[in-house]
Amino acid sequence: MKKGSTVFLQIVIALIGIGVLALMLWEPHLEGVNAEATTLYEIYFDDPFLAYAYIGSVPFFVALYKALKVLGYVRQNKTFSQATVNALRIIKYCALMTAGAIVAADAFLMINTRSTGEDAAGAVALGIMATFASIIIATAAAVFERVLQNAVDIKSENDLTV
């Protein structure tokens, strides 16, 4: 892969991370529960669901960081190395943890809205789509991990035969 392509992909991943972080910090100011809050403490520390969203987003950002590392390995011609395989394994686990956090949040929303009588169909639908996206990312990372692990094994056997 050309150096320019990997740098472009790293820039795109960094921009995705910055955009998601900015959205996570900006959105609570507009949300219905926190729209009337006057201090930052009321916005960020009085809402347990918001704290859960921030904690649940940690695996997402770890996966983005590991994706940057994988592209760095590709740029350094270290694609077929154990470090790349390990980074893909971490991406897979982070995607599964993100999917689990989204499913738990959807379950909380469904239980909470039954007691209050509100309708959370839109939020649950977005959660289902995000869960499927996380599962697709985990599956792709698992496939890439397996293929690269086989390539690393073959490479190490060939290095030993010389």
C-alpha positions in Angstrom: 0.0 0.0 0.0 1.3 3.4 -0.8 2.4 5.7 1.9 -0.1 8.4 0.9 -3.0 6.0 1.1 -2.2 5.0 4.7 -1.6 8.6 5.8 -5.0 9.6 4.2 -6.7 6.7 6.1 -5.0 7.7 9.3 -6.2 11.3 8.9 -9.7 10.0 8.2 -9.7 7.9 11.4 -8.3 10.8 13.5 -11.0 13.1 12.1 -13.7 10.5 12.9 -12.4 10.3 16.5 -12.3 14.1 16.9 -15.7 14.4 15.4 -17.2 11.8 17.7 -15.6 13.3 20.7 -16.8 16.8 19.8 -20.3 15.4 19.3 -20.2 13.6 22.6 -19.2 16.8 24.4 -21.6 19.1 22.5 -24.8 17.0 22.4 -25.6 17.0 26.2 -26.1 20.8 26.0 -29.0 20.2 23.5 -30.5 17.1 25.1 -34.0 17.4 26.7 -32.8 16.3 30.1 -29.9 18.7 30.3 -31.2 21.5 28.2 -32.2 23.6 31.2 -29.0 22.9 33.1 -27.0 26.0 34.1 -23.7 24.6 35.1 -21.3 22.0 33.6 -21.6 20.0 36.8 -25.4 19.6 36.3 -24.9 18.5 32.7 -22.0 16.0 33.1 -22.4 14.7 36.6 -26.1 14.6 37.4 -27.0 12.3 34.4 -26.0 8.7 35.0 -26.9 7.7 31.4 -24.5 10.3 30.1 -21.7 8.9 32.3 -22.5 5.5 31.0 -22.3 6.7 27.4 -18.8 8.2 28.1 -17.6 5.0 29.8 -19.1 2.9 27.1 -17.3 4.9 24.4 -13.8 4.1 25.7 -13.6 0.8 23.7 -14.6 2.7 20.6 -11.7 5.2 21.0 -9.3 2.3 21.9 -10.3 0.6 18.6 -9.7 3.8 16.7 -6.2 4.1 18.2 -5.4 0.5 17.4 -6.7 1.1 13.8 -4.2 4.0 13.6 -1.5 1.6 14.8 -2.4 -1.0 12.2 -2.1 1.6 9.5 1.2 2.7 10.9 2.4 -0.9 10.7 1.2 -1.1 7.1 3.1 2.1 6.3 6.3 0.7 7.8 5.9 -2.6 5.8 5.2 -4.5 9.0 1.8 -5.8 7.9 2.7 -9.4 8.4 3.8 -9.1 12.0 2.5 -10.3 15.3 1.9 -6.7 16.4 -0.6 -6.2 13.6 -2.4 -9.4 14.6 -2.5 -8.3 18.2 -3.9 -4.9 17.2 -6.6 -6.5 15.1 -7.5 -8.8 18.1 -7.9 -5.8 20.3 -10.1 -4.1 17.7 -12.3 -7.1 17.6 -12.7 -7.2 21.4 -13.3 -3.4 21.5 -16.0 -3.7 18.8 -17.7 -6.5 20.8 -17.5 -4.5 24.0 -19.0 -1.5 22.2 -21.8 -3.6 20.9 -22.4 -5.0 24.4 -22.5 -1.5 25.8 -25.0 -0.4 23.2 -27.2 -3.4 23.8 -27.2 -2.7 27.6 -28.1 0.9 27.0 -31.0 -0.1 24.7 -32.2 -2.5 27.4 -32.1 0.3 29.9 -34.0 2.6 27.6 -36.6 0.0 26.9 -37.1 -0.8 30.6 -37.0 2.9 31.6 -39.5 4.0 29.0 -42.0 1.3 30.0 -42.2 2.8 33.5 -42.5 6.4 32.3 -44.7 5.7 29.3 -42.4 7.5 26.8 -41.6 6.2 23.4 -37.9 5.3 22.8 -38.4 3.6 19.4 -36.0 6.0 17.6 -33.2 5.6 20.1 -33.6 1.9 20.2 -33.5 1.7 16.4 -30.3 3.8 16.3 -28.9 1.4 19.0 -29.7 -1.6 16.9 -28.1 -0.1 13.8 -25.0 0.8 15.8 -24.9 -2.7 17.3 -25.0 -4.3 13.9 -22.2 -1.9 12.7 -20.1 -2.9 15.7 -20.7 -6.6 15.0 -19.7 -6.2 11.4 -16.5 -4.4 12.4 -15.8 -7.2 14.9 -16.4 -9.9 12.3 -14.1 -8.1 9.7 -11.4 -7.7 12.3 -11.7 -11.4 13.2 -11.3 -12.4 9.6 -8.4 -10.1 9.0 -6.8 -11.4 12.3 -7.1 -15.0 11.2 -5.7 -14.3 7.7 -2.8 -12.3 9.0 -2.1 -14.9 11.8 -1.9 -17.6 9.1 0.4 -15.4 7.0 2.6 -14.6 10.1 2.8 -18.4 10.8 3.8 -19.2 7.2 6.4 -16.4 7.2 7.9 -17.6 10.4 8.1 -21.2 9.1 9.8 -19.9 5.9 12.3 -17.9 7.9 13.2 -21.0 9.9 13.6 -23.1 6.7 16.4 -21.0 5.3 
